[in-house]
Amino acid sequence: MAKFLFFITFVSLLPLFGSSFSSENPTDRRILVLLDDFAIKSSHSIFFKTLQTRGFELDFKLADDPKLTLQRYGQYLYDGLIIFSPTIERFGGSLDLAAVLDFVDSGHDLIVAADASASDLIRDIATECGVEFDEDPTAVVIDHTSYAVSETEGDHTLIAGDDFIQSDVILGRKIIETPVLFQGVGHTLNPANNLVLKVLSASPSAYSANPKSKLSTPPSLTGSTISLVSVVQARNNARVLISGSLSLFSNRFLRSGVQKAGSSIKFEKSGNELFVTELSKWIFHERGHLKAVNVRHHKVGESDEPAIYRINDDLEYSVEVYEWSGSSWEPYTADDVQVQFYMMSPYVLKTLSTDGKGRYFTTFKVPDVYGVFQFKVEYQRLGYTSLSLSKQIPVRPFKHNEYERFITTAFPYYGASFSTMAGFFIFTMVYLYNK
Amino acid sequence: MGADQVGVKPNLFNFSLKSLKLKTKQQELLIRVIVLCLIYVLAFITRLFSVLRYESMIHEFDPYFNYRTTVFLTEKGFYEFWNWFDSESWYPLGRIIGGTLYPGLMVTAAFIYWVLRFLRFAVHIREVCVLTAPFFASNTTLVAYFFGKEIWDSGVGLVAAALIAICPGYISRSVAGSFDNEGVAIFALLLTFYLFVKAVNTGSLAWALASAFGYFYMVSAWGGYVFIINLIPLYVLVLLITGRYSMRLYVAYNCMYVLGMLLAMQIRFVGFQHVQSGEHMAAMGVFFLMQVFYFLDWVKHLLSDKQLFQAFLRITVTCAVGVGALAFGVGMASGYISPWTGRFYSLLDPTYAKDHIPIIASVSEHQPTAWSSFMFDFQILLFLFPAGLYFCFKRLSDATIFIVMYGLTSMYFAGVMVRLILVATPAVCLISAIAVSATIKNLTSLIRKESKAHGASAKGTTSAKASKAALDQSLPFQINGAIALLIGAFYLLGRYAIHCTWVTSEAYSSPSIVLAARGPHGGRFIFDDYREAYFWLCQNTPSDAKVMSWWDYGYQITAMGNRTVIVDNNTWNNTHIATVGRAMSSYEDEAYEIMRSLDVDYVLVVFGGVTGYSSDDINKFLWMVRIGGGVFPVIKEPDYLVNGEHRVDKGAAPKMLNCLMYKLCYYRFGELVTEYGKPPGYDRARGFEIGNKDVKLQYLEEAFTTSNWIVRIYKVKQPSNRW
C-alpha cells in the first residue's frame, strides 16, 4: 500500500520536473514540509495557504516518516524544504543533517523553525548555517519592556518585535508597521560567518533565560545581539531562514491583535502575516534574484571579442543584469554596478552606466601594464543574490612593429646617423683616391 | 678509390698506379680527414645512449621550455615568436617570451627542421630538438681541430678534437635530448675564440668580422657570452701589458668589438645592456685603451724628441685614465651603467649567493664544484692540463697566451660553479691536447731518430757519425723508456676513452623525467610518474586551470601538461617565487589565502618517500623557506629546524609537521607500508618514520597521485558555501 502511495506521488510529481527550479526560473516550485505531527498543518494553515496560492506545491510529511528522502537517482525531488518539526531528534528515511546541508549546498532553500523544545538536530542545522541557539534547552527570550500585552501570559515571553532589518528586498517595499509576535528561543550569529543576517532582532532589554526558574547567573544572551529571526544567503545563492519560534508562523499569531507594552496603540492584527509572507517570498526567490548575462567586451570601434588586448587599448565592456520578479525577468536598474580590471589588485575600477533596459556598459583604457587580467563584477547588495563574474583576458605589450615610426623629436638622431654614413663614405673616397 | 679507377682503365694500369700513389703529405691529409670524420661520427653516436636506453625525448627542465618555444616558432613563424607574450606562465604576470630568452637555440633547431622539411624529410620537430645537441657537439670537434691547429699544429688539433668528442664535462650537457642553450653555445663559444685567435694571428679584417658573427651567434644562444666579452678584453689587456701590442691585435679587437656589440644589441634580451651594464664595461674600457695606444704610437712616430714624447705620454695617460674614471663614476652614479648582477657577483665571490640570493644558491648546478666531479668530468685531462700549460709557456705566442688565459679563467669559474665545468672543458681539452700531442711527438721522434740512426750507421755515412755522437750524449735505455712512456700514454688515453664511455652511459644519459632504478634481482624499474601526472593534468583539468608548484616543475607543466603555472624555471621574479615558497611553508589556512589570491586551482608536489627518490620537494623544502623568508620575514628558517637539523620524523619542529608542503607530501602516507619490516609511514628517501601520520586537509583535496607517489596533485577547494 505504501509502495502504491509512493508511486502515485511520484507519478504526480513527474510533470513538475519540467517546471522545477532552474537558473532561468529561480522561483521554487515543489516544497517539502516536515512536521512533528499533522496538527501543525492545520494550526499553521494560513501560512501554508499563502504559499499554495502563490503557486507552490507543498508536500506535507511527518519528520520521522521512514520513506523520507530529498533526492532520487541524483535528482532532487524538491526545490525547498520547510522544517516545522522542532522536536525531531532523528529524521526518518535517508534524511539526516548532512542530507539537509547538501540540499542547501546544491542551491536549494530552507526554512527552519525552532522552539523552546528544539532538538539537537535542529540546533545542529542552525549551527551549520552560522546561527547558535541558546545552549540552555529551557531558555526562551524574555523581554520585560517590549513584550506583547496578553491576558493569558504574564512571564513576558511573548515578544512584540519591531526591530526589522532595513531592506526593501528582504521584507518587501511595504513597511511593516505593526510589531511581530514572537515566542521561542533566541539565537546569536556566529561572528565568523559573514553571510548570516538578523532579520528580526530582540530589543536591548531582552535576555534569554528560563522563565520558570530564578535567575542565578547572568544570562548568556542579552540585548539586541539576540536574533529572533535570521536569514542566510549562501555563496551559491541558496537561502535559509532560521526562526527561533515556530508559533511565529501559526494561525494564532497571524490572526491575533498586538499591543506592545508601554504603548497605547492596540493593533487589530499583528505584523506576522505580512512578515512571514514577505520573508517567504524572499526565501523562495520570488524577489531579490539577479542574473547577469551577455558579458561582452571589445575594442572601441570593433564588435568582435578579442582573445588578447594590447596595453593602452580602448575597450568597451557591457553586461546585462536582470532581476526576477517572480514570474519574469525585468531589467535591473541601479547606479552602483562596478567593473574592475583586475590583476592581483584592481587597476581600473569603473561604475557602469545603464540604459534602463538592463544593459550596463562602460569604456576604459587598458592600463599600461601587461599580464593576465580579469574583468570582475562583484555586486553584493543586501538581499540581492550576489553577482560575481570574472572573465580572464591577457594583455600583451606592444609588438616590435607597433611602435610609432619617425617621431619628429627623433629627427636629430636620424640626421646624425645619415650624416655619419655620408661622412664615412666621403672619408673613404678621399682617403683611398686622394694620394 | 684506387682500385675503382684501375678497374675502369686497365690499359693505364702501370701509369695509374704510380700517379695514384699518394705522396707522404697527401697520405697525411687523407689520414687526417678520415680521423676527423671518425671523430665527427663518434661525437654524435656516443651521445645517443639516452635514446637507446629510454626513448627519443626531451630531458630535464629547461629543455622543455626550449622545446615548447621551438614548436611555437615552427608553427607560428618568427615574428609571432619574437613578439610572443606568454600568458600561461607566471600567472597573473605573464612573460614576454620573445624578449626574455636567447633565441639562438630555437632558431637553429627550427632552421634545421625547415631545411629537412625542404629536403622532403618528414621529421618531427621533437626528433630535431633531441638531436640538435649531438649534432653541434660534432661540429664542436671540427672547431676544436682548427683551433688546435691554429695554436699549435694539426696534431694537437686532431687530439683536441678526439678529446673533446668524448669528454664527459661536455657530454653532460649535450647528450641527445638535452635540448639546452649550452649544447649550441659551446660550439659558438669555441668558434668565436677560434676566429678571434685567427684574426689576431693574421690581422685580417675578414677573420675579425667572422669572429664578430660568431660572437653574435653566441650572444643569441646563451647568457654565457658575458664570459667572451670579458675574456677577450682581458686577453687584449694582457697582450698590451706584456708589450705584444700589434696592428694585428688592433684590427682584430676593434672590428670584433664594434661589430660584435652592434650585432649583440639586436638580441632583445641583451639590447642596451651591452653598452650599459657593468659586466660589459671592461670591453668598452679596453676598446678606448686601444685607441689611446694607437694614438700614442702615432704621436711617437711623429715626434722625434724623446723627452717631449715622455711628457706627452704622461699627460695623455693621466687624462685618459681621469676621463675614463670620471665617465665610469658619473655613469654609475646616474644609473646609466647598471651595477653587476647577482649572478656575476656570485661568480667572483662564491659565498655571495649563499648570503644574498638564495634563489641562485638553491640550484644544484650553481653549487661549488667538488673535487670528485672534476675527476669525474676530466679524468686524465686534469693531470694533462698543467703539463699542457707547461708546453704553452715554453712556446709563448699570441695564440698560446690566449688558450692559457682561457684555460686558467675558466678553470677558476669551473671551481666556483658546477655547471661552468662545461665552459672549461674545451680549454682543458685543447691544453691537454697540446700536452698529449707534444709528448707523443717527442717520444716518437726519439724512437724514430734512434731507428734512423741504426739504419744510418749500417750504411756508415758521415752524417751518421754526427747523429751517433748526439745519441751517445743521451741517457741509457732512452729508447726503451720512450717506448714504455708511449705505451703508458696510450694506456692512459685508452682508460680515458673507457671512462668517458662509462660515464656517458651510466651518469649522463638519464633524462631525469623518467627515472630508472635497479630492483633487488637486477631488473630495471622505470618510474614514469612525471609524465603520468602531466598527462593527467592535461586530460582532467579545465584548460584555464592554474597549477601551483615549486618553480622547478613549471616548464614541464606548461610544456607537457599545457596548463598555466604560477612560477617556472625562468625565476625572473623573486617575489612571486617567494610567495609560492611562503604558501608552501605556511599553515594550511594561511596558504589557502595566498592560493586564493593567486587563483590557484591545483597544487602539485613531488614526493620521493615511497620510491626513495631524493630530489623531491621535502628535500628542497628548506630552500622554499629561505626564499620565502627572504621576502616575507614571517617565514623564519629556525621554525622548521630542530637544532639546525632538517627532520621529518617525530622530533621535527611543530611548524614543519603542519606546514602545507609536509601535509601535501605525507597525506595518507601514514597508512602505507613502504618497506618490509618497517612501520607504516616509513619515508624511504630520508630513512625516517614520519612524525605526523594523521594528516587532515581542510582546504585542499587529493586529486591525483601517480602510481609510485612521486607526483601528487591536490585540488584547492572553493570557499565554504555557508560561511
Interface residues (C-beta under 8 A of the other chain):
Chain A: L101 V104 D105 E128 C129 G130 A192 N193 L195 V232 A234 R235 N236 A238 V240 I308 M343 M344 Y370 G371 V372 F373 Q392 P394 V395 R396 P397 K399 H400 N401
Chain B: Y79 W82 N83 F85 S87 Y91 P92 L93 G94 I96 D544 T564 S597 L598 Q718 P719 S720 N721 R722 W723
